[in-house]
Amino acid sequence: MLLRILLFIVGISRATVFSAQGLWRSEDSSTSVTHSHDNYEWTTWFNVDHPGGRGDYEQLDAIRFYYRAKVCETPRALEARTTDWLPARETGEKVHADPTVGFWCLNEEQGSERNCSNYAVRFLCPKGNSLNFQDTWSPWSDWGPCPALCGQVGFQIRSRSCSSPSMLCNGPKVERKECHGPECLTDCSLHCVMGKVNAECDTCMCDEHILLGSVRGSGGLIAEGAAILGSNKLHTLTDHNGHFRIPGLCPDGNTTLTIRLQGHATLSVIVPKSSERTTVLSVQLKRTEKLHVLSNPASKARREGQTTAFCCNVAGTPQPDKYQWFHNNSLLETKSESTLVLKDLHPDQAGEYYCKASGQSGAIKTKAAMLKIIDKNSYSCNPKPESHLIRLPHDCYQNSTNSIYYDVGKCPSSTCVGQLDNGIRCKDKVTYCCSVAKMEEMHLTCQGYQLPAKVVTECGCQKCVDTKAIVHGRAVAADNGEPMRFGHIFMNGVRISRTGYKGTFTIHVPPETERFVLTFVDNMNNFINTTKVLPFNAKGGAVYHEIKLLRKKVPVTISSLETNTLELGEVEGQEPVAHIQIPPNSFYKENGEVFVGDVNASVTFLDPRDVSTAAAAQSDLNFVGNEGDTLPLRTYGMFSVDFRGGETDEPLNAGEVKVFLDSAQVTMPEHLGTMKLWSLNPDTGLWEEEGSLKVEKKSRGKREERTFLIGNMEIRERRLFNLDVPENRRCYVKVRAFRGERFMPSEQVEGVVMSLINMEPTAGYSSNPRAWGRFDSVITGPNGACLPAFCDEQKADAYSAYVMANLGGEELEAVPSTPKLSPNLIGVPQPYLGRLNYRRTDHENPRLKKTAFSINLAKPSPNTAEEANGPVYAFEKLKECEEAPFSAAHFRFSRVEGDHYDYNTVPFNEDDPMSWTEDYLSWWPKPMEYRACYIKVKTNTPHEINVRSHNMGGTHPKTVGQLYGLRDIRSIRDMEQTGVSAVCLEFKCSGMLYDQERVDRTLVKVIPQGSCKRDHVNPLLQEYLVNHLPLAVNNDTNEFTMLAPLDPLGHNYGIYTVTDQDPRTAKEIALGRCFDGTSDGTSRVMKSNEGVALTFTCGAREVTRQSVFQALQSSQGQIATSVGRSEGRQNRRRQRANTWRNSQRHSTRDPKGRATKNRS
């Protein structure tokens, strides 16, 4: 190898620099080679390099790598031309050549703003062996010394010169012969099937063999500087073309080479077995896969003396080689395996456990698992139930408690110690939860009837309810809501689902998933690929997400042979944030070949100066730091690139692309030194560093000079990039969601998607509030949600944020801030509320939506008592935020309350599937299989009326005559017909009860309020009921009674049935069909004449302004009025609720959007 390097250096030293000739000759050739042309011929033209990077190198070694025997051993001359057939002498470029080395042109020698042309070369070689040569050689020199060390094989060299001035000499100038070094004194156990053992006794060497190799990085780009190792020793480095050459290595099928390149996974390859003197090896490297958590350690409960285990399930390439376990943030020195086993547990070992894994591909920390250790004689689940108030029907006011609420109790859905086996597992085979052990039936006295209520009297440790987490929603354009029809959805690089015609999707979250990362790919190529980290409810149930997609920028045609500049900026009237510059000849095909021709380039930029783009942000803007912590980023813009061949439409990669970020767009000076370029890993949803940006001044035009942050990047298999800075000023904001404006602890709603948009600092700090910097979403649990945010301790208005809430596509309403700011309603006391500057979005313009609020993110002062209790918590106090009591300060959202009321004899929280109780009277008899049933009722009356469904056991011996529950709802007036309204009324479906042994035909009574008469029953429904006995008695024309059908009948019967694994989703779909009057459509406009089951005509008496089941609540209920509602406000709320179903589904992300108009 050393000899070869020396020859190359000598070749360069005697190579000529082209000036006026186009033909290069060997040093020892005659002065006039034209006399001998009859004995020589030119080879074909070769072009193995392109002028990208440092220049164009047409090396003889590289040509032989690809074409081997097509070039003679010692070419007589070399000729060069451009690919446009322009002779080298006519280009005016400075070039170098030597027939024994090759041809090269350096970009740096061509002056500013100019690169070398793309050259091809050919060589002058002898015509076969038929020539007559004159042997006029000088005598051979003596053999040189043998350079081999002990146990090595080397070569002795001798030489001669041609003494004829005009005739060619036949034969070589240099000869070599094999020689052996002295014997080594140590024994070697390595036996070679080919060649001889080297001095180090670790490799077999074959003197006559040469290994030629080519290494490509990820995306097929040239891998310059890759280390080629064997037996942990460096053989060589790849050159600027990614080529390497190793002489003497045996092709015995046993020799292993290790290839290492920064940013790529180490690869080991075996030199294939061969009898040829030359072996060619081509290698493709893959990008390093950063360490990421597959599943966190599972929380567990154990008794003293028992054994438990926690597992650190981390993946990456290469795998981690070091594990550290921490207990309550203290390192466990003796625990260094991926599995932590704790035996003979004692109380001191209770607390939090997490793992840190590290290796060549980085470090990562898991989330903490909680270990609960219980005394041997203590209850693992407190048998005394917690308080849980439910609202009773309107006519069931309790004089004994002076309230419309009744405490039915509940059991916390926490883990407990059950009948565990002795196996040591990462996750318990069976999990146990604290749930209902005993219930007692109480009978409450109401107006004219007794209301049964099941009250929890004792809790116990039982098997947890089996639940499944579901994510569903729609994928739509961020600009106009156009759905992504029949798009592909990928997880971990595998397609798992597709969107429907309206962009809808439903996906089950795999068990033990920690980060649910999906990539949405539009097969119509209208939208950019969008990767989202979707929060889900780990306790089970469905969470709705609306995926906002950026429309792909229309491609522009550029030439691969020219320097191309593409600007990044989408705000009209403002300078671009940045631009990217692509040098000539930088495009590659996916197989690594250089692409020459026109390129269709589409670069789509997400501009944070446009607040409406926040919802379209990719992933969750997090990265993993050097110590394994997951940390937030603040973005200055994301861009997606798509390069395709102009004629073939094949995807292209690009190397050595420069990014120029205008420093004027970075108005926070501290960010200039920490700005980095990031790429998104679509499998983990985490951003990974591509490189830093350095400050440089560049001329822009003749006189204008600007400062840019400049960085280099390669566009390979990843196509989404980000200009971000890590931000360490972090906090959490506590937010809760409620079913109504009473803001009762028992009426909190789980599964609500809370979103926070971080805005840039306000005027007077470091920059103006003209851009968003981060977008986060969190799912509410039983104790609300803690939203991550940027904050500042020194200046209250340094950062601001918009906060929004969405449940199943419905935007929840924030507490008003005008005409009077009410700390009691908002949930935050003064003076902290004033410092936070709470403003609902309609604060200054009542025409705007009421579905978001803005605050200043003032970090709480540790020396101010009133700021130590929320709603903003320091970043290190996440646990305090998550476990904060209801009395602690928090912000609030509420659902737009319609005039409806649900009562279940056996209480069940539809937001928490684990609250399901095994009871014959449960409204939903089987968890994770929720069947929602609705009947459509039309009323001929000039006024809205209230309608009730009374649901009792009908045919099952365990439930006959017993109440399942009540449903009350107000009818919706037909906007096109006067004197007509309609209602979609829920009833309990017939079917199996929880024991799955026998069906029950639910006895359903439909009872309109007031003086009403049944006019009509759908004939198909009536026929079905007659043909499916028993038949309920219907003597009272003021109501309708039926034994609910077992079959899902459909719109022709006026019955709408949907089964889903989430109760809210099942009800939403069934309601949409009922409103539309079809079995497969959906509508938010009540169509009174379509798909009707029952028709009633009611008297002209108008119902009270309040719904009948709210009347006593307003007049007598002290709890209900404790928040100070006025009757006028309740009336306005009722009017909004009546039109909610008639309105379009809200946009879920624009905090400043106009209020949506009602659809008629």
Salt bridges, closest charged atoms under 4 A:
ASP28 OD2 - LYS173 NZ 3.45
ASP49 OD2 - HIS240 NE2 3.76
ASP61 OD1 - ARG4 NH2 2.71
GLU79 OE1 - ARG122 NH2 2.93
GLU93 OE2 - ARG114 NH2 3.42
ASP98 OD2 - ARG14 NH1 3.66
GLU109 OE1 - HIS96 NE2 2.93
GLU175 OE1 - ARG158 NH2 2.79
GLU178 OE2 - HIS180 NE2 3.04
GLU178 OE2 - LYS196 NZ 3.92
GLU200 OE1 - LYS233 NZ 3.52
ASP202 OD2 - LYS233 NZ 3.36
GLU208 OE1 - ARG176 NH2 4.00
GLU208 OE1 - ARG277 NH2 2.98
GLU224 OE2 - ARG54 NH2 3.23
GLU289 OE2 - HIS292 NE2 3.62
GLU352 OE2 - LYS879 NZ 3.94
ASP395 OD2 - HIS394 NE2 3.84
ASP421 OD2 - ARG425 NH1 2.79
ASP428 OD1 - ARG302 NH2 2.69
GLU441 OE2 - HIS443 NE2 3.27
GLU458 OE1 - LYS438 NZ 3.67
ASP479 OD2 - ARG551 NE 2.97
GLU482 OE1 - ARG551 NH1 3.02
GLU546 OE2 - ARG474 NH1 3.91
GLU546 OE1 - LYS548 NZ 3.32
GLU570 OE1 - LYS553 NZ 3.05
GLU575 OE1 - ARG700 NH2 3.62
GLU575 OE2 - ARG706 NH2 3.70
GLU593 OE1 - LYS589 NZ 3.73
ASP607 OD2 - ARG609 NH2 2.79
ASP620 OD2 - ARG515 NH1 2.88
GLU627 OE1 - LYS356 NZ 2.83
ASP629 OD1 - LYS365 NZ 3.12
ASP642 OD2 - LYS552 NZ 3.30
ASP642 OD2 - ARG644 NE 3.26
ASP662 OD2 - ARG706 NH1 2.99
GLU670 OE2 - ARG729 NH2 3.43
GLU688 OE1 - ARG718 NH1 2.89
GLU689 OE2 - LYS676 NZ 3.56
GLU690 OE2 - ARG287 NH1 2.96
GLU696 OE1 - LYS698 NZ 3.87
GLU704 OE2 - ARG706 NE 2.57
GLU714 OE1 - ARG716 NE 3.80
GLU717 OE2 - ARG287 NE 2.68
GLU727 OE1 - HIS671 NE2 3.39
GLU727 OE2 - ARG729 NE 3.35
GLU741 OE1 - ARG1125 NE 3.39
GLU741 OE2 - ARG1129 NH2 2.69
GLU741 OE2 - ARG1133 NH2 2.15
GLU747 OE1 - ARG742 NE 3.39
GLU750 OE1 - LYS539 NZ 3.29
GLU760 OE2 - ARG634 NH2 2.47
ASP776 OD2 - ARG774 NE 2.60
ASP792 OD1 - ARG729 NH1 3.26
ASP797 OD1 - LYS795 NZ 3.65
GLU810 OE1 - ARG895 NH2 2.77
GLU811 OE1 - LYS849 NZ 3.43
GLU811 OE1 - HIS1146 ND1 3.79
GLU813 OE2 - ARG840 NH1 3.78
GLU813 OE2 - ARG1133 NH2 3.55
GLU813 OE2 - ARG1136 NH2 3.51
ASP842 OD1 - ARG840 NE 2.88
GLU867 OE1 - ARG835 NH1 3.00
GLU897 OE2 - ARG742 NH2 2.77
ASP899 OD2 - ARG970 NE 2.76
ASP902 OD1 - ARG967 NE 3.64
ASP902 OD2 - LYS1067 NZ 3.72
GLU910 OE2 - LYS1067 NZ 3.08
ASP911 OD2 - ARG739 NH2 3.17
ASP911 OD1 - ARG1064 NH2 2.29
ASP912 OD2 - LYS539 NZ 3.39
ASP919 OD2 - LYS454 NZ 3.45
GLU929 OE1 - LYS926 NZ 3.44
GLU944 OE1 - ARG970 NH1 3.74
GLU944 OE1 - ARG1134 NH1 3.52
ASP968 OD1 - ARG948 NE 2.73
GLU986 OE1 - ARG967 NE 3.04
GLU986 OE1 - LYS1067 NZ 3.66
GLU1039 OE2 - LYS1005 NZ 3.82
GLU1068 OE2 - ARG1084 NH2 2.45
GLU1068 OE2 - ARG1141 NH1 3.73
GLU1068 OE2 - ARG1145 NH2 3.29
ASP1076 OD1 - LYS1087 NZ 2.56
